[in-house]
Amino acid sequence: MKLIIAVIQDKDSHRLIDALAEKEYKTTKLSTTGGFLKEGNTTLMIGCEDKEVSQALDIIKHKSSHREQMVAPISPMGGNADSYIPRPINIEVGGATVFVLPVDNFFQF
């Protein structure tokens, strides 16, 4: 058994959860916040059998869109100078960051 942890943008969460539900994957949704853009993300925890992992990853890949987003300048005053952006830039956001972990035991009480 495996545990898939997928971090996606909020904009993609409903589409992805619906697609996973169609294939009867049990999914737990957690609201999270990204570190760089400080925007809302969704973290999904999906438990599945080893043989179902590739199908679940395909669903995640196809329902998590990449898009460009303009990031406005961030003042270093009162913040971290390491993340200072001097002028607006376009960055690619979206997609998914996915971890697949082995599960030794699973209990449901």
LOTI-883026 format. One record per residue: x, y, z of N, C-alpha, C, O, CB in turn; residue in three letters. Coordinates in steps of 0.2 Angstrom, whole numbers. Each point is the difference from the previous one (the first is absolute). Glycine has a CB too. Layout:
N
[[X, Y, Z], [X, Y, Z], [X, Y, Z], [X, Y, Z], [X, Y, Z], 'ALA'] ...
//
This chain:
109
[[4, -6, 0], [-4, 6, 0], [4, 6, 0], [6, 0, 3], [-15, -6, 3], 'MET'] [[7, 12, -9], [4, 6, -1], [-5, 6, 3], [-6, -1, -1], [13, -4, -9], 'LYS'] [[-3, 10, 12], [-4, 6, 1], [3, 5, -4], [6, 2, -1], [-7, -5, 13], 'LEU'] [[-3, 6, -16], [2, 6, -5], [-2, 6, 3], [-6, 1, 2], [4, -8, -12], 'ILE'] [[7, 12, 11], [-1, 6, 2], [1, 5, -6], [6, 1, -2], [-3, -4, 14], 'ILE'] [[-8, 7, -14], [0, 4, -5], [-2, 7, 2], [-5, 2, 3], [2, -11, -11], 'ALA'] [[8, 14, 6], [-1, 7, 2], [-2, 3, -7], [4, 0, -4], [4, 0, 14], 'VAL'] [[-14, 3, -10], [-2, 4, -6], [-3, 6, 1], [-1, 2, 6], [-1, -13, -11], 'ILE'] [[1, 15, 0], [-3, 7, 1], [-7, -1, 1], [-4, -5, -2], [12, 10, -5], 'GLN'] [[-11, 0, 12], [-7, -1, 1], [-5, 0, -6], [-5, -3, 0], [8, 9, 10], 'ASP'] [[0, -2, -15], [-4, 0, -7], [-1, -7, -3], [-5, -1, -3], [9, 13, 2], 'LYS'] [[0, -16, 2], [0, -7, -3], [-4, -5, 5], [-1, -6, -2], [12, 9, -5], 'ASP'] [[-12, -1, 13], [-2, -5, 5], [-7, -4, -2], [0, -6, 1], [7, 13, 8], 'SER'] [[-12, -3, -10], [-6, -3, -1], [0, -5, -6], [-3, -5, 0], [-3, 15, 4], 'HIS'] [[9, -8, -10], [1, -4, -6], [3, -7, 2], [-2, -5, -2], [2, 16, -5], 'ARG'] [[6, -10, 11], [4, -6, 1], [-4, -4, 5], [0, -6, -1], [10, 12, -1], 'LEU'] [[-13, -4, 7], [-4, -4, 5], [-6, -3, -3], [-1, -6, 1], [4, 14, 8], 'ILE'] [[-6, -5, -14], [-6, -3, -4], [3, -6, -4], [-3, -5, 0], [-3, 16, 0], 'ASP'] [[12, -10, -3], [2, -5, -5], [3, -6, 4], [-1, -6, -2], [4, 15, -6], 'ALA'] [[0, -8, 14], [2, -5, 5], [-6, -4, 2], [0, -6, 1], [10, 12, 3], 'LEU'] [[-16, -2, -2], [-6, -4, 3], [-3, -4, -6], [-3, -5, 2], [1, 15, 6], 'ALA'] [[2, -8, -14], [-3, -4, -5], [4, -7, -1], [-4, -5, -1], [1, 16, -5], 'GLU'] [[9, -11, 8], [4, -7, 0], [0, -3, 7], [3, -5, 1], [4, 10, -11], 'LYS'] [[-11, -2, 14], [-1, -3, 7], [6, 0, 4], [1, -4, 5], [-9, -3, -9], 'GLU'] [[12, 13, 3], [6, 1, 5], [-3, 3, 6], [-3, 5, -1], [12, -5, -8], 'TYR'] [[-7, -2, 15], [-2, 4, 6], [5, 5, 1], [6, -1, 0], [-11, -9, 5], 'LYS'] [[3, 16, -4], [4, 6, 0], [-1, 4, 7], [-6, 1, 1], [7, -1, -14], 'THR'] [[4, 2, 16], [-1, 5, 5], [3, 7, -2], [6, 0, -2], [-5, -9, 11], 'THR'] [[-4, 14, -8], [2, 7, -2], [2, 4, 6], [-4, 0, 5], [-4, -1, -15], 'LYS'] [[14, 4, 9], [2, 4, 5], [2, 7, -3], [3, 1, -5], [2, -10, 12], 'LEU'] [[-7, 15, -4], [1, 6, -2], [7, 2, 2], [1, 0, 6], [-13, 3, -6], 'SER'] [[16, -1, -4], [7, 2, 2], [2, 7, -4], [-4, 2, -4], [7, -15, 5], 'THR'] [[3, 15, 1], [2, 7, -3], [7, -1, -2], [5, -3, 3], [-12, 9, 4], 'THR'] [[9, -4, -13], [6, 0, -3], [5, 5, 3], [-2, 5, 2], [-3, -9, -13], 'GLY'] [[11, 2, 11], [5, 4, 3], [2, 6, -4], [1, 6, 2], [3, -16, 3], 'GLY'] [[-3, 9, -12], [3, 6, -4], [-5, 5, -2], [1, 6, 2], [7, -14, -7], 'PHE'] [[-14, 6, 3], [-5, 5, -2], [-5, 1, 6], [-4, 5, -1], [5, -9, -11], 'LEU'] [[0, 0, 17], [-5, 1, 6], [-7, 0, -2], [-4, 3, 3], [13, 4, 2], 'LYS'] [[-11, -12, -10], [-7, 0, -2], [-2, -7, 2], [4, -5, 1], [-2, 12, -11], 'GLU'] [[-9, -8, 9], [-3, -6, 2], [2, -6, -4], [-1, 1, -7], [-8, 6, 12], 'GLY'] [[10, -12, -3], [1, -7, -3], [-5, -5, 3], [-3, 2, 5], [15, 1, -8], 'ASN'] [[-12, -8, 0], [-4, -6, 2], [5, -6, 0], [3, -1, -5], [-15, 5, 1], 'THR'] [[12, -7, 10], [4, -6, 0], [-5, -6, 1], [-4, 0, 4], [14, 6, 2], 'THR'] [[-9, -11, -11], [-4, -6, 0], [3, -6, 3], [6, -1, -2], [-12, 6, -8], 'LEU'] [[3, -9, 14], [3, -6, 2], [-4, -6, -3], [-6, 0, 2], [11, 5, 9], 'MET'] [[-2, -9, -15], [-4, -5, -3], [4, -7, 2], [5, -1, -2], [-8, 9, -8], 'ILE'] [[-1, -12, 12], [2, -7, 2], [-2, -5, -6], [-6, 0, -2], [5, 2, 15], 'GLY'] [[6, -6, -15], [-2, -4, -6], [5, -6, 0], [5, 0, 4], [-10, 9, -10], 'CYS'] [[2, -15, 3], [5, -6, -1], [5, 2, -5], [0, 4, -4], [-10, -12, 7], 'GLU'] [[16, 4, -2], [6, 1, -4], [-2, 0, -7], [3, 5, -4], [4, -10, 12], 'ASP'] [[-11, 1, -11], [-2, -1, -7], [-4, 6, -3], [0, 1, -6], [1, -13, 8], 'LYS'] [[-4, 16, 3], [-4, 6, -2], [4, 7, 0], [-3, 5, -2], [-7, -11, 7], 'GLU'] [[16, 6, -3], [4, 6, 1], [1, 3, -7], [-1, 6, -1], [7, -11, 11], 'VAL'] [[-4, 2, -15], [1, 3, -7], [-7, 3, -3], [1, 6, -3], [9, -14, 1], 'SER'] [[-15, 5, 3], [-7, 3, -2], [-1, 6, 4], [-2, 5, -3], [-2, -16, 0], 'GLN'] [[5, 11, 10], [-1, 6, 4], [4, 6, -2], [-2, 6, -1], [-1, -14, 10], 'ALA'] [[10, 6, -11], [4, 5, -2], [-2, 3, -7], [1, 6, -1], [8, -12, 8], 'LEU'] [[-11, 2, -11], [-2, 3, -7], [-6, 5, 1], [0, 5, -3], [3, -16, -2], 'ASP'] [[-8, 9, 10], [-6, 5, 1], [3, 6, 3], [-2, 6, -2], [-6, -16, 4], 'ILE'] [[13, 10, 3], [2, 6, 3], [4, 4, -5], [-1, 6, -1], [2, -12, 12], 'ILE'] [[3, 3, -16], [4, 3, -5], [-5, 4, -5], [1, 6, -2], [8, -14, 3], 'LYS'] [[-14, 5, -3], [-5, 3, -5], [-5, 5, 3], [-3, 4, -4], [5, -15, -2], 'HIS'] [[-3, 11, 12], [-5, 5, 3], [4, 5, 4], [-4, 5, 3], [-4, -14, -2], 'LYS'] [[14, 10, -1], [4, 5, 3], [4, 4, -5], [5, -2, -3], [-4, -5, 13], 'SER'] [[-4, 13, -11], [2, 4, -6], [6, 5, 2], [0, 2, 6], [-12, -2, -11], 'SER'] [[16, 1, 0], [5, 5, 1], [-2, 7, -3], [-4, -1, -5], [13, -8, 4], 'HIS'] [[-8, 14, 4], [-2, 7, -2], [6, 5, 2], [4, -1, 4], [-17, -2, -4], 'ARG'] [[13, 8, -4], [4, 6, 2], [-4, 5, 4], [-6, 1, -1], [13, -3, -9], 'GLU'] [[-3, 5, 15], [-3, 5, 5], [5, 5, 1], [6, -1, 0], [-13, -8, 5], 'GLN'] [[5, 15, -5], [4, 6, 1], [1, 1, 7], [-5, 0, 4], [1, 6, -14], 'MET'] [[10, -5, 12], [2, 1, 8], [2, 7, 0], [5, 2, -3], [-2, -14, 5], 'VAL'] [[-7, 16, 2], [2, 7, 2], [6, 0, 4], [2, -5, 4], [-14, 8, -5], 'ALA'] [[16, 3, 1], [6, 1, 4], [-2, -1, 8], [-6, 2, 2], [11, 6, -11], 'PRO'] [[-1, -11, 12], [-1, -1, 8], [6, 4, 3], [5, -1, -1], [-11, -10, 0], 'ILE'] [[4, 16, 5], [4, 4, 4], [4, -4, 5], [-3, -4, 4], [-4, 14, -6], 'SER'] [[14, -9, 3], [3, -4, 5], [-1, 3, 7], [3, -3, 5], [6, 0, -14], 'PRO'] [[-12, 9, 9], [-1, 3, 7], [-4, -4, 4], [-6, -2, -2], [7, 13, -3], 'MET'] [[1, -13, 11], [-4, -4, 4], [-1, -7, -2], [-4, -4, 3], [-2, 14, 0], 'GLY'] [[10, -12, -8], [-1, -7, -2], [7, -3, -1], [5, 3, 2], [-16, 0, -8], 'GLY'] [[11, -8, 3], [6, -4, -2], [4, 3, -6], [-4, 0, -6], [-1, -10, 12], 'ASN'] [[11, 12, -6], [3, 3, -6], [2, -5, -5], [1, 1, -6], [3, 8, 13], 'ALA'] [[-4, -16, -5], [1, -5, -4], [-5, -1, -6], [2, -2, -5], [4, -4, 14], 'ASP'] [[-12, 8, -7], [-5, -1, -5], [-2, 7, -4], [-6, 0, -2], [1, -10, 9], 'SER'] [[9, 15, -6], [-1, 6, -3], [-1, -1, -8], [5, -2, -3], [1, 8, 13], 'TYR'] [[-11, -3, -13], [-1, 0, -7], [0, 8, -2], [-5, 3, 2], [-2, -15, -2], 'ILE'] [[12, 14, -4], [0, 7, -1], [-5, 3, -5], [-2, 6, 0], [14, -7, 2], 'PRO'] [[-15, -3, -7], [-5, 2, -5], [-4, -6, -1], [1, -6, 1], [7, 14, -6], 'ARG'] [[-14, -6, 2], [-5, -6, -2], [3, -5, -5], [4, 2, -4], [-13, 6, 6], 'PRO'] [[8, -14, 0], [2, -5, -5], [-5, -5, -1], [-5, -1, 4], [17, 2, 0], 'ILE'] [[-12, -5, -10], [-5, -5, -1], [4, -7, 3], [6, -1, -2], [-11, 7, -9], 'ASN'] [[1, -10, 14], [3, -6, 2], [-6, -6, -1], [-5, 2, -1], [12, 4, 10], 'ILE'] [[-4, -12, -10], [-5, -5, -2], [-2, -3, 7], [4, -2, 5], [2, -1, -16], 'GLU'] [[-13, 2, 12], [-3, -3, 6], [-4, -6, -2], [-1, -1, -6], [1, 13, 12], 'VAL'] [[-2, -15, -2], [-5, -6, -1], [4, -6, 0], [5, -1, 2], [-13, 9, -9], 'GLY'] [[5, -13, 3], [2, -7, 0], [-1, -3, 7], [-4, 2, 4], [13, 2, -13], 'GLY'] [[-5, -9, 11], [0, -3, 6], [7, -2, 2], [4, -2, -3], [-16, -2, 0], 'ALA'] [[12, 4, 10], [6, -3, 3], [-2, -6, 4], [-5, 0, 4], [11, 11, -3], 'THR'] [[-4, -17, -3], [-3, -6, 2], [6, -5, 4], [5, 0, -3], [-14, 1, -7], 'VAL'] [[7, -4, 15], [4, -4, 4], [-4, -7, 0], [-6, 0, 2], [11, 9, 5], 'PHE'] [[-1, -14, -8], [-3, -7, 1], [3, -4, 5], [6, -1, 0], [-9, 1, -12], 'VAL'] [[0, -2, 18], [3, -3, 6], [-3, -7, 1], [-6, -1, -1], [8, 13, 6], 'LEU'] [[2, -16, -3], [-2, -7, 2], [-4, 1, 6], [1, 4, 5], [9, -10, -10], 'PRO'] [[-15, 1, 6], [-4, 0, 6], [0, -7, 3], [-1, -5, -3], [-7, 14, -2], 'VAL'] [[11, -9, 11], [1, -6, 3], [-7, -3, 3], [-1, -6, -1], [13, 9, 4], 'ASP'] [[-16, 1, 0], [-6, -2, 3], [-5, 5, -2], [1, 6, 0], [5, -12, 9], 'ASN'] [[-13, 4, -9], [-5, 5, -1], [-6, -2, 5], [-2, -6, 0], [5, 8, -13], 'PHE'] [[-5, 2, 17], [-6, -1, 4], [-5, 5, -1], [1, 6, -1], [7, -11, 10], 'PHE'] [[-14, 2, -8], [-6, 5, -1], [-5, -2, 6], [-2, -5, 0], [3, 7, -13], 'GLN'] [[-1, 3, 18], [-4, -2, 6], [-7, 4, 0], [-4, -1, 4], [14, 0, 2], 'PHE'] 
//
